[in-house]
């Protein structure tokens, strides 16, 4: 069986930690088996590894999340990168062509699609393994996994059984109800409906045939070129609702969607992350502070307080899901991002009346990693090394740098840096149009830089 993890979304219900550059699955607020901070995607990958499933797993994602995935999981994991965001059906279709035409997977092979961020126990992935046998035994179009509801939620889809009792490992599905009102959810629970866990399994041929019907290519590289022709639709609407024979497995363990602060804080093991203090008279409080300044909470209960470079949230936990609607008023660039080489934090961004801008960042490079050798047309930069040692390439010459060194980079000057140890520097950009797209990359790897640049001793 082949597995595809879908990694998408912005997770704006977890603002201000999540933003367009850092989705909820990358927030390091959980703990792994060694009691170390980890993200949802790191936790799931560890569970897949324990279940012996990582060798047959690929991740389908967008361009904006590649650096984050590689930063947290490493660079060896196969990635299927969407050329543009077009919902879950195009992403799954692209993954299917990758398995078929690049990886050489048989059309008779079972493929399971999983979200990248479920909060589940380890035995959930043993249930995922059962999908292969169920598809083979039943010849169903699709096999799903459902979990018994613990309350009449309006946030989840419901899998409604066809009426007969469960047979061994599976039951036939009558229909779905997506995010019903509470009164309807109560009735669905009486009918033994299950919450839909967002897992889909099928024979690879089932999706490849759909692409043939749509007159779209089944070769991965060709579909990349024609990706914009794929229906911009969810897999649920494009495939699941049209399937004639669907079966489902029930899962009896814990399953949660940690998509809001009230659900996420239930799984955070410490009340305070970062610099802060909560007074003893506070009850059911969580503080997460990514800023360098302290936060104090006194005499407040049932609340979550989150501070990051993107903003500050103070919310009653039960009301926290409303944040997605509130932040529609905010328009700003992401103030913190993780990249394949490390991270950066925006310290200040000022726009002057004359049209000039100044953007100040604190940048961290992991030892052995490098920024690309690049140049800019709309800005100059000044870098001040504050920690660690490295190599700085400037207009085809390389020299060593250390704390206290100030590096002046004029407009159109070629430049790059490699960290020999963990390295941090302050970058001050000055120009008329300070955007990430103002980059012309000359070389990506440091080996290329060393090959074309002279080392100064």
Secondary structure, DSSP 8 states (H G I E B T S, - for coil): -EEEEEE----GGGTTT--SSS-GGG---EE-TTS-EE-HHHHHHHHHHHTT-GGGEEEEEEGGGHHHHHHHH-S-S-EEEESS--HHHHHHHHHHHIIIIIS---TTSEEEEEETTEEE-TTHHHHHHHHHHHHHHH--SEEEEEEE-SS--SSSEEEEE-SS--BTTBEEEEEEEES--HHHHHHHHHTT-EEEEEEEEEEHHHHHHHHHHTT---SHHHHHHTGGGS----HHHHTGGG-S-EEEEEE-S-EEE--SHHHHGGG-S-SEESSEEE-TT--SEEEEE-SSS-EEE-S--SEEEEEETTEEEEEEGGGGGGHHHHGGG-----SEEEETTEEEEEEEEEE-TTS-EEEEEEEEE-TT-B--EEE-SSEEEEEEEEES-EEEEETTEEEEE-TT-EEEE-TT--EEEEESSSEEEEEEEEES---TT--EEEESSHHHHHHHSEE--
